[in-house]
């Protein structure tokens, strides 16, 4: 088998990346203040759009803003302290970059896999596996 045949064979076996070039949109956090807490009303919708476990997203938010938080019985995130929607949107963008978007193809068709002590981001679209900051 010569080089051109091998190249053709590799091209045939490479999966097609079937995403759009549109930016992956995550809902903006809908926040309100209750006493000394910030409530993210649409937290569950955000996690559903990211296709990530709410506990994982909340843990990232807590670390980034330096506070404690929990998910209430209605699926809302309750953060101790006052945080604006813009600040939380920036934190969610950082989460998106680190744990959702594939660094190779830029598509959000990924899932998190644990391999030993490492957490890897596996892309369903292009097959890439990348380490996360976890």
VOGU-3710 file (C-alpha; in Angstrom, 3 decimals, decimal comma):
1> xxxxxxxxxx> 0,000/0,000/0,000  1,569/3,299/-1,026  1,312/6,653/0,714  -1,602/7,981/-1,382  -3,665/4,854/-0,669  -2,985/5,170/3,048  -3,900/8,851/2,957  -7,167/8,094/1,147  -7,962/5,358/3,648  -7,285/7,659/6,613
11> xxxxxxxxxx> -9,472/10,367/5,058  -12,346/7,890/4,651  -12,076/6,767/8,293  -11,916/10,274/9,738  -15,290/11,249/11,256  -17,125/14,200/9,773  -17,466/17,171/12,096  -21,132/17,979/11,843  -21,497/21,165/13,840  -22,458/24,649/12,929
21> xxxxxxxxxx> -20,169/27,622/12,990  -22,628/29,516/15,161  -21,430/30,447/18,606  -22,599/28,084/21,334  -25,090/30,121/23,344  -25,540/29,646/27,055  -28,436/31,451/28,732  -27,399/34,550/30,641  -27,670/34,023/34,400  -30,871/35,473/35,803
31> xxxxxxxxxx> -29,856/36,671/39,251  -31,544/38,349/42,149  -30,451/39,183/45,660  -32,134/37,683/48,712  -30,630/39,129/51,864  -26,937/38,305/51,732  -27,333/35,666/48,988  -27,383/35,774/45,208  -29,877/33,401/43,601  -29,345/32,188/40,028
41> xxxxxxxxxx> -32,925/31,484/38,967  -32,099/29,664/35,704  -29,180/27,599/37,019  -30,742/24,277/35,983  -31,414/25,581/32,442  -27,776/26,695/32,201  -26,510/23,264/33,310  -28,878/21,539/30,880  -27,569/23,688/28,008  -23,964/22,935/29,006
51> xxxxxxxxxx> -24,857/19,232/29,364  -22,950/19,115/32,648  -23,685/17,969/36,189  -25,024/20,930/38,233  -22,759/20,009/41,164  -19,684/20,243/38,924  -20,750/23,649/37,548  -21,544/24,936/41,049  -18,194/23,755/42,394  -16,422/25,689/39,622
61> xxxxxxxxxx> -18,468/28,836/40,346  -17,716/28,598/44,076  -13,999/28,325/43,410  -13,955/31,201/40,925  -15,915/33,702/43,031  -14,582/32,494/46,399  -17,806/31,737/48,208  -19,979/28,876/49,362  -23,126/27,860/47,541  -25,757/25,175/47,256
71> xxxxxxxxxx> -28,536/24,096/44,921  -31,983/24,528/46,425  -34,989/22,251/45,986  -36,122/24,193/42,892  -32,785/23,741/41,088  -31,600/27,298/41,685  -28,049/28,084/42,755  -27,796/30,091/45,966  -24,433/31,804/46,445  -23,442/33,447/49,692
81> xxxxxxxxxx> -22,692/37,101/48,937  -23,645/39,603/46,272  -22,602/38,852/42,702  -23,781/40,579/39,558  -25,071/38,763/36,507  -22,079/40,050/34,502  -19,582/38,519/36,941  -21,395/35,168/36,884  -21,624/35,279/33,084  -17,825/35,699/32,948
91> xxxxxxxxxx> -17,395/32,709/35,270  -19,711/30,602/33,094  -17,713/31,610/30,000  -14,552/30,389/31,754  -16,313/27,094/32,577  -17,418/26,785/28,963  -13,850/27,258/27,721  -12,348/24,787/30,182  -14,963/22,039/30,478  -17,328/22,195/27,483
101> xxxxxxxxxx> -15,808/23,456/24,212  -13,352/21,175/22,414  -9,959/22,878/22,139  -9,383/21,158/18,777  -12,578/21,813/16,822  -14,382/24,318/19,074  -17,640/22,368/19,218  -19,573/21,764/22,455  -20,181/18,063/21,696  -18,026/16,888/24,585
111> xxxxxxxxxx> -18,200/14,879/27,752  -15,994/14,638/30,797  -14,169/11,361/31,431  -12,148/10,373/34,453  -8,976/8,448/33,669  -7,071/7,652/36,834  -6,658/10,937/38,673  -7,079/13,033/35,525  -10,291/14,459/34,095  -10,305/14,521/30,301
121> xxxxxxxxxx> -12,549/16,354/27,880  -13,586/13,935/25,128  -15,032/15,385/21,941  -17,778/13,358/20,305  -17,402/15,333/17,067  -13,695/15,035/16,310  -12,536/12,384/18,784  -9,985/14,619/20,499  -9,120/14,002/24,157  -7,773/16,918/26,154
131> xxxx> -6,845/17,335/29,804  -8,860/19,796/31,877  -7,581/21,984/34,687  -9,075/19,618/37,245
//
